[in-house]
Amino acid sequence: MLSLHWLLFLLLPLFFSLNSEANDQLVFRYHECNDDLRNFIAGSPYQNNLADVLKDIYSNREIDYGFYNFSKGENPDKVNAIGFCRGDVSSNDCRDCLRASAVLLTDRCRTQKEAIGYYDICTLRYSNTSIFGAMETKTSAYYFIQNKTVVDDAFNLTLRRLLDELKSTAAEGDWRKKFGEKSVKVNESNTNNETIYGLVQCTPSKIVLNVWIQLIILGGV
């Protein structure tokens, strides 16, 4: 059974193969700057700590399972950051994605102390508050690239079974990578006989357990 601390924070219907090249997937899908916290001043210790901790994440070559949680500095200028990559992405592509995210996120959230950005293959988040091991309900996002025109009982049943299976697969993964992906054909009674591609991933259990990603990819036969 999945822990209540696992948070569904990203639901992305995407129309690309899970095995396509990672470089083709570097599209900055969504970002959010938190305007509720006090902003930092350019050249301040906070900005310097932010630059340092983001560099620590995307330049780290010791971690090979796609999850980074680092801090830099001391309060009130301490920065906490999390970098998280999809389980089927190589370490090099993961770091490239996080590096690109660090550039764009700090450009679009120029003075905000907290921000989060989503690529198809990685997520980057930073804050001046504690974000390690804490459930967060505000950093969720979902979108549709294309609406599905026909949803019938066969489709919904196949989708539910697929996600239940993938949740169990992800939950049973080792402490470094909890990840599952699979594609299934919709039952023949479905008029379009579509294929559903699913992916579920959780953060490493020995580090922090607060993220549950679902990627649902709907395509033709």
C-alpha positions in Angstrom: 0.0 0.0 0.0 1.3 3.4 -0.9 2.1 5.8 2.0 -0.1 8.8 2.4 3.2 10.8 2.4 3.5 10.1 -1.3 2.3 13.1 -3.2 1.0 13.1 -6.7 2.6 16.2 -8.1 2.8 15.8 -11.8 0.4 14.3 -14.3 1.6 14.8 -17.9 -0.2 13.3 -20.9 2.7 13.3 -23.4 2.8 12.1 -26.9 6.3 10.7 -27.2 7.8 7.3 -26.8 9.3 6.5 -23.4 12.3 5.3 -25.2 12.9 8.3 -27.4 16.0 10.4 -27.1 16.2 12.5 -23.9 17.5 15.5 -25.8 14.3 15.6 -27.8 12.4 15.9 -24.6 14.1 19.0 -23.2 11.0 21.2 -23.3 10.4 23.4 -20.3 6.8 22.4 -19.6 5.9 24.4 -16.5 7.4 26.5 -13.7 6.1 28.3 -10.7 7.7 31.2 -8.7 6.5 31.6 -5.1 5.6 35.2 -4.5 4.4 34.6 -1.0 7.9 34.6 0.5 10.2 37.6 0.7 12.4 38.1 -2.4 16.1 38.2 -2.3 18.3 41.0 -3.5 20.7 40.6 -6.4 24.2 39.9 -5.2 23.0 38.9 -1.8 24.3 35.8 0.2 21.1 34.0 -0.7 21.6 34.4 -4.4 25.2 33.2 -4.1 24.1 30.2 -2.1 21.4 29.4 -4.7 23.9 29.5 -7.5 26.2 27.2 -5.5 23.7 24.6 -4.5 22.2 24.4 -8.1 25.7 23.8 -9.4 26.3 21.2 -6.8 23.3 19.3 -8.1 23.9 19.4 -11.9 27.7 18.9 -11.6 27.5 15.9 -9.2 28.9 12.7 -10.8 28.7 10.5 -7.7 25.0 10.1 -7.6 23.8 7.9 -10.5 20.1 7.3 -9.5 18.7 10.7 -10.5 17.8 12.2 -7.1 19.7 15.1 -5.4 18.8 16.9 -2.2 21.4 19.5 -1.2 21.6 22.6 1.0 23.9 25.6 1.0 24.6 28.3 3.6 23.2 29.2 7.0 19.9 30.7 8.0 18.5 33.2 7.0 20.3 32.7 3.7 20.2 28.9 3.6 18.9 27.4 0.3 17.5 23.9 0.1 17.2 22.3 -3.4 15.9 19.0 -4.9 16.7 17.7 -8.4 14.8 14.6 -9.6 15.1 12.8 -12.9 12.9 10.2 -14.6 14.0 6.6 -13.9 14.8 5.7 -17.5 17.1 8.7 -18.1 20.9 8.4 -18.1 23.0 10.2 -15.6 24.4 12.5 -18.3 21.0 13.4 -19.7 19.8 13.9 -16.1 22.5 16.4 -15.3 22.0 18.2 -18.7 18.3 18.6 -17.9 19.0 19.9 -14.4 21.6 22.3 -15.7 19.1 23.7 -18.3 16.4 23.9 -15.6 18.7 25.8 -13.3 19.4 28.4 -16.0 15.7 28.9 -17.0 14.2 28.7 -13.5 16.5 31.3 -12.0 15.9 33.5 -15.1 12.1 33.3 -14.8 12.1 33.5 -11.0 14.8 36.2 -10.7 14.2 37.3 -7.1 11.9 34.7 -5.6 13.3 32.5 -2.9 11.3 29.5 -3.9 10.6 28.1 -7.3 9.9 24.8 -9.1 10.3 23.9 -12.8 9.3 20.8 -14.8 10.8 19.3 -17.8 9.6 16.0 -19.3 12.6 14.2 -17.8 13.5 16.2 -14.7 12.2 18.4 -12.0 14.1 21.1 -10.1 12.9 22.8 -6.9 14.5 25.2 -4.4 13.4 27.1 -1.3 14.6 28.9 1.8 12.2 26.7 3.8 12.6 23.0 4.6 11.5 20.9 1.7 13.1 17.6 2.6 10.7 14.9 3.8 7.8 17.3 3.9 4.6 16.7 2.0 3.8 19.6 -0.4 0.4 20.1 -2.0 1.0 23.4 -3.7 3.6 22.3 -6.3 1.3 20.2 -8.5 0.8 20.6 -12.2 -1.0 18.8 -15.0 -1.8 19.6 -18.6 -3.0 18.1 -21.8 -1.2 18.3 -25.0 -4.2 16.8 -26.8 -7.6 15.9 -25.4 -8.8 12.3 -25.8 -12.1 12.5 -27.8 -13.5 9.1 -26.7 -13.3 7.7 -23.2 -15.2 4.5 -22.6 -15.5 1.8 -19.9 -12.8 -0.4 -21.5 -10.3 2.5 -21.6 -11.0 3.6 -18.0 -10.7 0.0 -16.7 -7.4 -0.6 -18.5 -6.0 2.7 -17.3 -6.9 2.0 -13.7 -5.4 -1.5 -13.8 -2.2 -0.2 -15.4 -1.7 2.5 -12.8 -2.4 0.2 -9.9 0.2 -2.2 -11.3 2.8 0.5 -11.8 2.2 2.0 -8.4 3.0 -1.4 -6.9 6.1 -1.8 -9.1 7.4 1.6 -8.1 6.7 0.9 -4.4 8.6 -2.4 -4.5 11.8 -0.8 -6.0 15.0 -0.5 -4.1 15.8 2.5 -1.9 17.6 4.3 -4.7 15.1 4.0 -7.5 11.4 3.4 -7.3 10.2 3.3 -10.9 7.8 1.4 -13.2 6.8 1.8 -16.8 4.6 -0.3 -19.1 2.4 -0.1 -22.1 -0.9 -2.0 -22.6 -3.5 -2.4 -25.3 -7.0 -1.3 -24.5 -9.5 -4.1 -24.6 -10.7 -5.0 -28.0 -14.2 -3.7 -27.2 -12.7 -0.3 -27.3 -13.5 1.1 -30.7 -10.1 2.6 -31.2 -8.1 -0.2 -29.6 -5.6 2.3 -28.3 -2.3 1.7 -26.5 -1.8 3.4 -23.1 1.8 4.1 -22.0 2.3 4.6 -18.2 5.1 5.6 -15.9 5.1 5.9 -12.1 8.0 7.0 -10.0 8.7 7.8 -6.3 11.6 9.5 -4.7 14.2 7.2 -2.9 12.7 5.9 0.3 15.8 6.4 2.5 16.1 10.0 1.6 12.7 11.5 1.3 9.3 10.1 0.5 7.1 12.8 -0.8 6.8 12.6 -4.6 4.8 10.4 -6.8 5.0 11.0 -10.6 2.6 9.7 -13.1 3.3 10.1 -16.8 0.4 8.9 -19.0 1.0 8.8 -22.7 -1.8 8.1 -25.0 -1.2 7.0 -28.5 -2.6 5.2 -31.5 -2.3 1.5 -32.2 
